[in-house]
């Protein structure tokens, strides 16, 4: 269903059962999957790739040009996965170059009101960004992460899967998987055990993750020494190996421990 008060470019590819409310603007290079609802006063710009059964609330701007002075108008995209909810006045910028990067938001995510997702960010499935989270460019967020309201995230930061960051945080360093991050400056505040239990992690698995972070953050060892001790003393597992891989791949450096 399309409201006649909206402007929809005839070249836009819009599936069946898409509802477009009044005063929307939809550009030519746009794809919208079936069952999606586009709320009033939304702006869907060139490069938007919106999946099935999404809900985009009033005032959202999807696939705007990057706020990057290096951008020279190259074709690029902003992709939103199926069943994702974009609340009021969210802004999502497309990538800087199609052959290099793409702004990509996964399936079943929730982006609450006034959130900003900058160019070339990657957000995996089931992520929740609370109100007014502000992301600079090239941020990566792992699946099932929860970012508290008004948090600001520095460019190129990586946030691990199943992590939780408290509201009002300034995220300048990488945040590893499975942890809770809080305080100022942002620090390790324990394992996200409540979130892990909600996702059917066993108590034994949670204790294993806690043992890993006791070594990494609480033993007084430097990062290299801590990783060596984790590899030597703890048996390989998917979670252990994910944590090691994340830390070893960090370019910005890791969030501090709570006793630093």
Secondary structure per residue as TSV (DSSP state, phi and psi in degrees):
chain	resnum	aa	ss	phi	psi
A	1	X	-	360.0	126.2
A	2	X	B	-119.3	129.2
A	3	X	-	-77.8	133.3
A	4	X	T	-68.9	-11.0
A	5	X	T	-86.2	-0.5
A	6	X	S	-94.8	155.7
A	7	X	E	-105.2	116.1
A	8	X	E	-124.4	119.9
A	9	X	-	-65.6	137.3
A	10	X	T	-63.3	-18.6
A	11	X	T	-88.2	-8.2
A	12	X	-	-63.4	138.9
A	13	X	E	-98.1	101.9
A	14	X	E	-117.6	122.8
A	15	X	-	-73.2	175.0
A	16	X	T	-68.7	156.4
A	17	X	T	63.6	21.6
A	18	X	-	-87.0	132.9
A	19	X	E	-105.3	125.2
A	20	X	E	-121.2	114.3
A	21	X	-	-80.5	-175.9
A	22	X	T	-69.0	150.7
A	23	X	T	65.6	26.9
A	24	X	-	-88.5	155.6
A	25	X	E	-126.4	122.5
A	26	X	E	-126.3	120.8
A	27	X	-	-80.7	179.5
A	28	X	S	-71.4	-47.1
A	29	X	S	-88.9	66.2
A	30	X	-	-133.6	140.0
A	31	X	E	-126.1	128.1
A	32	X	E	-127.8	124.9
A	33	X	-	-78.0	163.2
A	34	X	T	-64.8	146.7
A	35	X	T	81.6	-0.4
A	36	X	-	-78.8	146.4
A	37	X	E	-114.3	126.6
A	38	X	E	-109.5	112.2
A	39	X	-	-74.1	167.8
A	40	X	T	-57.8	147.7
A	41	X	T	63.1	23.7
A	42	X	-	-86.9	149.9
A	43	X	E	-123.3	116.4
A	44	X	E	-112.6	110.8
A	45	X	-	-101.4	170.5
A	46	X	T	-52.0	136.0
A	47	X	T	98.0	-5.6
A	48	X	E	-72.9	132.4
A	49	X	E	-127.7	98.8
A	50	X	E	-108.1	129.8
A	51	X	-	-78.4	-163.9
A	52	X	T	-82.8	147.8
A	53	X	T	55.6	32.2
A	54	X	-	-82.9	160.7
A	55	X	E	-130.1	118.0
A	56	X	E	-117.0	115.9
A	57	X	-	-88.4	167.7
A	58	X	T	-54.5	141.2
A	59	X	T	84.5	-2.5
A	60	X	-	-70.0	146.7
A	61	X	E	-124.8	114.7
A	62	X	E	-110.9	128.8
A	63	X	E	71.6	35.7
A	64	X	E	-67.7	158.4
A	65	X	-	-60.5	147.0
A	66	X	-	-59.0	143.7
A	67	X	S	-88.6	63.0
A	68	X	-	-136.6	119.3
A	69	X	T	-65.0	-17.7
A	70	X	T	-77.2	-16.2
A	71	X	-	-68.6	128.7
A	72	X	-	-117.7	26.3
A	73	X	S	84.5	14.3
A	74	X	-	-62.8	149.0
A	75	X	-	-61.9	135.4
A	76	X	-	-158.9	173.8
A	77	X	-	-137.7	162.5
A	78	X	E	-129.8	117.1
A	79	X	E	-107.6	134.8
A	80	X	E	-123.7	124.8
A	81	X	-	-74.8	169.4
A	82	X	T	-58.3	146.7
A	83	X	T	65.3	18.8
A	84	X	-	-88.4	144.6
A	85	X	E	-110.5	125.7
A	86	X	E	-114.9	112.2
A	87	X	-	-86.3	-172.2
A	88	X	T	-60.5	134.4
A	89	X	T	62.4	22.6
A	90	X	-	-70.0	141.3
A	91	X	E	-121.0	130.3
A	92	X	E	-128.3	118.1
A	93	X	E	-91.9	142.8
A	94	X	-	-76.1	172.4
A	95	X	-	-68.8	167.7
A	96	X	S	-83.0	-30.2
A	97	X	-	-151.8	131.7
A	98	X	T	-63.1	-36.1
A	99	X	T	-80.4	-4.1
A	100	X	T	-119.6	-46.0
A	101	X	-	-144.0	164.5
A	102	X	-	-150.1	135.4
A	103	X	E	-73.9	125.1
A	104	X	E	-137.6	121.3
A	105	X	E	-114.1	130.7
A	106	X	-	-76.9	-165.9
A	107	X	T	-83.6	147.9
A	108	X	T	56.2	37.4
A	109	X	-	-91.9	161.5
A	110	X	E	-128.9	121.0
A	111	X	E	-112.5	107.4
A	112	X	-	-76.9	173.5
A	113	X	T	-54.3	140.4
A	114	X	T	69.6	11.5
A	115	X	-	-67.2	144.6
A	116	X	E	-120.9	127.0
A	117	X	E	-114.4	113.3
A	118	X	-	-81.6	178.9
A	119	X	T	-59.0	142.5
A	120	X	T	66.4	18.0
A	121	X	-	-79.1	148.5
A	122	X	E	-125.0	120.9
A	123	X	E	-119.9	120.1
A	124	X	-	-78.6	-177.9
A	125	X	T	-65.3	149.3
A	126	X	T	65.1	24.4
A	127	X	-	-84.6	142.8
A	128	X	E	-118.3	123.1
A	129	X	E	-109.5	115.0
A	130	X	-	-74.3	178.4
A	131	X	T	-53.5	132.6
A	132	X	T	65.6	25.1
A	133	X	-	-63.6	135.4
A	134	X	E	-121.0	115.4
A	135	X	E	-111.5	128.5
A	136	X	-	-80.2	-177.7
A	137	X	T	-70.6	153.5
A	138	X	T	65.6	23.5
A	139	X	-	-78.9	140.5
A	140	X	E	-119.5	131.5
A	141	X	E	-126.3	126.0
A	142	X	-	-76.5	166.8
A	143	X	T	-61.9	147.0
A	144	X	T	64.0	13.2
A	145	X	-	-71.6	150.4
A	146	X	E	-124.6	125.6
A	147	X	E	-115.0	120.1
A	148	X	-	-68.3	159.3
A	149	X	T	-59.7	146.9
A	150	X	T	62.4	16.4
A	151	X	-	-71.2	139.6
A	152	X	E	-112.4	131.2
A	153	X	E	-119.3	122.9
A	154	X	-	-66.8	152.6
A	155	X	T	-61.2	145.8
A	156	X	T	70.6	5.5
A	157	X	-	-71.6	145.5
A	158	X	E	-117.3	134.8
A	159	X	E	-120.4	124.9
A	160	X	-	-74.5	162.6
A	161	X	T	-61.9	147.9
A	162	X	T	63.4	16.2
A	163	X	-	-89.1	163.5
A	164	X	E	-136.1	129.5
A	165	X	E	-116.7	129.9
A	166	X	-	-69.7	154.2
A	167	X	T	-61.4	147.5
A	168	X	T	76.2	14.7
A	169	X	-	-80.2	155.6
A	170	X	E	-111.0	113.3
A	171	X	E	-102.9	102.1
A	172	X	-	-104.7	-19.9
A	173	X	S	-123.2	166.1
A	174	X	B	-68.0	143.7
A	175	X	B	-113.9	118.1
A	176	X	-	-73.7	168.9
A	177	X	T	-65.5	151.4
A	178	X	T	75.0	6.4
A	179	X	E	-106.2	165.0
A	180	X	E	-104.5	133.9
A	181	X	E	-120.1	134.7
A	182	X	E	-155.9	-172.7
A	183	X	T	73.0	175.4
A	184	X	T	-136.6	116.3
A	185	X	T	-68.8	158.6
A	186	X	T	-57.2	130.5
A	187	X	E	-140.9	162.5
A	188	X	E	-62.9	128.0
A	189	X	E	-124.9	22.6
A	190	X	E	111.4	178.0
A	191	X	E	-86.2	143.8
A	192	X	-	-76.7	65.2
A	193	X	H	-66.9	-35.1
A	194	X	H	-64.1	-48.5
A	195	X	H	-61.6	-38.8
A	196	X	H	-67.1	-39.9
A	197	X	H	-64.3	-37.7
A	198	X	H	-61.7	-25.4
A	199	X	T	-103.8	21.9
A	200	X	T	71.3	24.1
A	201	X	-	-71.9	135.3
A	202	X	-	-74.6	162.2
A	203	X	H	-61.7	-38.1
A	204	X	H	-62.2	-41.0
A	205	X	H	-67.4	-39.2
A	206	X	H	-64.2	-40.7
A	207	X	H	-63.2	-37.4
A	208	X	H	-61.2	-44.8
A	209	X	H	-64.8	-40.0
A	210	X	H	-61.2	-40.5
A	211	X	H	-62.1	-39.4
A	212	X	H	-61.8	-46.9
A	213	X	H	-77.3	-22.5
A	214	X	H	-61.8	-41.0
A	215	X	H	-68.4	-46.9
A	216	X	H	-70.1	-42.0
A	217	X	H	-104.2	-22.5
A	218	X	H	-117.3	-1.7
A	219	X	S	-88.1	-10.8
A	220	X	-	83.6	1.5
A	221	X	-	-82.9	154.3
A	222	X	-	-75.0	172.3
A	223	X	H	-59.2	-44.1
A	224	X	H	-64.3	-45.2
A	225	X	H	-63.6	-41.0
A	226	X	H	-64.2	-43.7
A	227	X	H	-63.2	-40.6
A	228	X	H	-61.0	-41.7
A	229	X	H	-66.8	-40.8
A	230	X	H	-61.2	-45.0
A	231	X	H	-64.2	-35.2
A	232	X	H	-80.6	-36.7
A	233	X	H	-100.7	-21.4
A	234	X	S	-112.8	136.5
A	235	X	-	-65.9	147.1
A	236	X	-	-60.2	142.3
A	237	X	-	-157.1	167.9
A	238	X	H	-60.5	-42.0
A	239	X	H	-70.7	-45.6
A	240	X	H	-57.5	-46.4
A	241	X	H	-68.9	-34.4
A	242	X	H	-61.7	-43.4
A	243	X	H	-64.8	-46.9
A	244	X	H	-60.8	-46.2
A	245	X	H	-61.2	-42.6
A	246	X	H	-61.5	-47.5
A	247	X	H	-66.6	-42.8
A	248	X	H	-66.5	-26.3
A	249	X	T	-90.0	-1.9
A	250	X	-	-67.3	130.8
A	251	X	S	-99.8	-33.1
A	252	X	S	-85.5	-12.0
A	253	X	-	93.4	159.6
A	254	X	B	-92.2	149.2
A	255	X	-	-51.4	144.9
A	256	X	B	-72.3	161.5
A	257	X	-	-84.3	163.3
A	258	X	T	-78.7	-2.1
A	259	X	T	-114.0	11.0
A	260	X	-	-69.0	360.0
